[in-house]
Amino acid sequence: PQLHDKGIGTFLSAVSCEDKTLRAPPIPDTLYDTIKTMGEIFNVPTVASQLVKEIEADFVIAQQMLQKAAGHSLTAVWLDCISCCDQEPELSVFVGSGGGAPQMIMQEAGFTNLFADRENSWACVTVADIIAAEPDVMIVVEAGFDPALDKIGALPP
């Protein structure tokens, strides 16, 4: 409301809404609705519809590839950042938990999120927590400001 009062148009995906009464669950339909809304805002509805179709197809391909490669759902940890939980005495990391986009993406791609039982989009866990969970795979997020190789290098051998 503060930005709108100053004449600045804004859009906040319902998945990211801080007001829990307005927050939408991180499910594919919520993602697709957000993309379509952005298509309407920027007057590119055809582009948005095409993007939704491509994402749906990518999820199907990912599920098929995982099923073919492993024969079952693989367990996974979504590693977002290292040493971001100051309150932890040992090396800690932010992982995708059960209430956000990482959970939805992993689920739709055919992975089982080992930290899905944690609330919110992200959870702070120790490296020991990850080791104890025994993931089949680790998804390491790449970002220009926080490269995946730096994260991998920060983990103990």
C-alpha positions in Angstrom: 0.0 0.0 0.0 2.9 2.4 0.7 4.2 2.1 -2.8 0.7 2.4 -4.4 0.1 5.6 -2.3 3.2 7.0 -4.1 1.9 6.0 -7.5 4.3 3.1 -7.9 2.6 0.0 -9.3 3.5 -3.3 -7.6 2.8 -7.0 -7.8 3.5 -9.6 -5.2 3.0 -13.2 -5.9 0.5 -14.7 -3.4 3.1 -17.4 -2.6 5.4 -14.6 -1.2 2.8 -12.6 0.7 3.9 -11.8 4.2 0.2 -11.9 5.3 -0.4 -15.6 5.9 -4.1 -15.1 5.5 -3.5 -14.0 1.9 -0.7 -16.4 1.1 -1.3 -19.0 -1.5 0.2 -22.5 -1.4 3.3 -23.1 -3.6 1.6 -25.3 -6.1 2.0 -25.4 -9.9 -1.4 -23.6 -10.4 -0.2 -20.7 -8.2 2.9 -20.4 -10.3 1.0 -20.6 -13.5 -1.5 -18.0 -12.3 1.4 -15.7 -11.4 3.0 -16.0 -14.8 -0.3 -15.4 -16.5 -0.9 -12.3 -14.4 2.5 -11.0 -15.3 1.7 -11.6 -18.9 -1.4 -9.5 -18.5 0.4 -6.7 -16.7 3.1 -6.5 -19.4 0.6 -7.1 -22.2 2.2 -10.3 -23.4 -0.4 -13.0 -22.5 0.7 -15.3 -25.4 4.3 -15.3 -24.1 3.0 -16.1 -20.6 0.8 -18.9 -21.9 3.7 -20.4 -23.9 6.0 -20.2 -20.8 3.4 -22.1 -18.7 3.2 -24.8 -21.4 7.0 -25.1 -21.4 7.3 -25.3 -17.6 4.6 -28.0 -17.5 6.5 -30.0 -20.2 9.8 -29.5 -18.3 8.3 -31.0 -15.2 7.0 -34.0 -17.1 10.4 -34.5 -18.7 12.1 -34.2 -15.3 9.8 -36.8 -13.7 10.3 -39.2 -16.6 14.1 -38.8 -16.6 14.3 -39.4 -12.8 12.0 -42.4 -13.0 14.0 -43.9 -15.9 17.4 -43.2 -14.2 16.5 -44.3 -10.7 13.3 -46.2 -11.0 12.0 -44.3 -8.0 11.7 -40.8 -6.5 15.1 -39.6 -5.4 15.5 -37.7 -2.1 17.0 -34.3 -2.4 18.2 -31.2 -0.5 17.9 -27.8 -2.1 21.0 -25.8 -0.9 20.4 -22.1 -1.2 23.2 -20.4 0.8 26.0 -21.2 3.2 26.7 -19.7 6.6 23.5 -17.6 6.6 22.2 -18.7 10.0 24.2 -16.7 12.5 22.6 -18.3 15.5 24.0 -21.7 14.7 27.3 -22.7 16.4 28.5 -24.9 13.5 28.4 -24.5 9.7 24.8 -23.9 8.8 23.0 -23.5 5.5 19.6 -22.4 4.2 17.7 -25.2 2.4 14.4 -25.3 0.6 11.8 -26.4 3.1 8.1 -27.4 2.8 6.3 -24.1 2.3 7.8 -22.5 -0.8 8.9 -22.6 -4.4 11.8 -25.1 -3.8 9.3 -27.6 -2.4 7.0 -27.2 -5.3 9.7 -27.4 -7.9 11.3 -30.5 -6.3 7.9 -32.2 -6.0 6.9 -31.5 -9.6 10.2 -32.6 -10.9 9.9 -35.9 -9.1 12.2 -35.4 -6.1 11.3 -36.0 -2.4 12.4 -33.0 -0.4 14.1 -34.2 2.8 13.2 -31.0 4.6 9.6 -30.7 3.5 8.5 -31.1 7.1 10.0 -27.7 8.0 7.7 -24.7 7.8 8.1 -21.7 5.4 10.1 -21.6 2.2 13.5 -21.9 3.8 15.0 -23.6 6.8 18.3 -23.1 8.5 20.0 -26.5 9.1 23.4 -27.7 9.9 25.6 -29.7 7.5 25.3 -32.5 10.1 21.5 -32.4 9.5 22.0 -32.8 5.8 24.4 -35.7 6.3 22.0 -37.4 8.7 19.2 -37.0 6.1 21.3 -39.0 3.6 20.1 -37.3 0.4 20.4 -39.0 -3.0 21.1 -35.6 -4.6 21.8 -32.1 -3.6 20.4 -29.2 -5.7 22.8 -26.3 -5.4 21.4 -23.0 -6.4 23.5 -20.8 -8.8 23.4 -17.0 -8.4 25.7 -14.4 -9.7 26.1 -13.0 -6.2 26.4 -16.4 -4.6 28.0 -19.0 -7.0 27.2 -22.7 -6.7 30.9 -23.6 -6.8 31.6 -21.3 -3.8 28.9 -23.1 -1.9 30.3 -26.5 -2.8 33.8 -25.4 -1.8 32.6 -24.2 1.6 31.1 -27.6 2.5 33.3 -30.0 4.5 34.9 -32.8 2.4 
